[in-house]
Amino acid sequence: MADSRRWVMLGIGTAAQTAGTLYLYGLPFLLPALRRATGLPLWELGLLVACPSLGMVLALIGWGVVADRRGERLVIGLGLTVGAAFLAGAALAAGPALFGLLALAGAAGSAVYAASGRVVTGWFAPGERGLAMGIRQTSQPLGVAAASAVLPVLADSGGPRLALLVAAAVSALTGIVAALLLVDAPRPGTGSPDSPTSPATPGVPDAGTGAARARSPYRSPTLWRVHGASALLVVAQFAVGAYALDYLVTERGWPVRTAGPLIAGAQLVAAAARVLAGHWSDRSAQRLRPLRVVAAGTAAALGALALAEALHAPPAAPLLLVALVATVSWHGVAYAAVADVAPASWAGRATSTQTVVQNVAATATPPLFGLAVAGLGFGPGFAVAALFPLAAVAVLHGLTVGAHLSTRPPDADALAGPEAAGRPTAVGIGRPASGRQGMS
């Protein structure tokens, strides 16, 4: 794919998702300030910071359908600006209204997660998607890094209200820029001169029209297993990420202005780890082999952290930073596997479903982990969290998804009949059928 615009579009999509991440996943860094401002117990605060994830769960599939049919530009611009409005309202609210407005902000802002996945699947060939998804997925650690470095400082200066208003302003500005500059990914079979592929494949229906589309990839268990393993890995991610700042401040006695930048540094390392893992998966014969290795390493890191905390050993804090990196490094590989399996006309819905399943786990983890910590302490809590990535390794065992696709045209399943459309979608075993790669 020779169109160099794909890298510009990827940059815009990644920047937009980073801006959304600032509040969709950055609220845990307001926990110390929210404790002082609201007086709520830890489990209730965990529920509060999980409200944006709850909103994402409720809205993502709908945004994915809209992105598949109307394009990424509209969805990203509208979602970020409307989400900013709800977030600004939450900054001025209290009581139940605060919970509701944060959930609505998450529902609107989740649009960027649905549409930015289409940017990758539409503009990048399969052999590049691990790297591209890894770059796209740096948005989460970059956004969390910015949140950990900036939001606690803003909250210390002007309370949680100031932090939320600044996050809303960033989201609104980025949404406007994306609406002005982003170009929708070419749909397969359109024959548009702007397409990064050459002329349309004869007989291949346009994924953006009412023409026949590929049958559901969910007839095979492949996507469900990738989604399930991802949800298990998210539990470990949020068990560490949601309480990292609170752990360092309340358990280890670190000042917020020291803990925040250190966590931000760990997130920057995690962003690089996502890119490297995605590139690794592009070069691997099996897309999911790196994911299994990362999951096993995550379990080991959490186990070491649990042991150090149980012994009150000094390495606990450095091991927490290692766990922060390990628990977020896998996302690009998982999303690339989803993109490999799903046909083009299902790209928005498949990546949205991946995010929905992850956010079900992300929504449940903070309050439940808060209850576990309140009853057992952080050491046993981290030990329990280590079991989830081990379960992910078991779910992925024996599953094959290749990093390279054959030359079949986009949405070929729609043309090949129910027998081809319904067969398992483990793809890319062996070498491509010809000298060039196709696009799905």
Secondary structure, DSSP 8 states (H G I E B T S, - for coil): ---THHHHHHHHHHHHHHHHHHHHTTGGGGHHHHHHHH---HHHHHHHHHHHHHHHHHHHHHHHHHHHHH-HHHHHHHHHHHHHHHHHHHHT--THHHHHHHHHHHHHHTHHHHHHHHHHHHHS-HHHHHHHHHHHHTHHHHHHHHHHHHHHHHHHHHHHHHHHHHHHHHHHHHHHHHHHH------TT---TT-SSSS--TT---TTSSS-----GGGSHHHHHHHHHHHHHHHHHHHHHTTHHHIIIIIS---HHHHHHHHHHHHHHHHHHHHHHHHHHHHSSSTHHHHHHHHHHHHHHHHHHHHHHHTT-TTHHHHHHHHHHHHHTTHHHHHHHHHHHS-GGGHHHHHHHHHHHHHHHHHHHHHHHHHHHHHH-HHHHHHHHHHHHHHHHHHHTT----SS--S--TTTHHHH-HHHHHS------SS-SSSS----
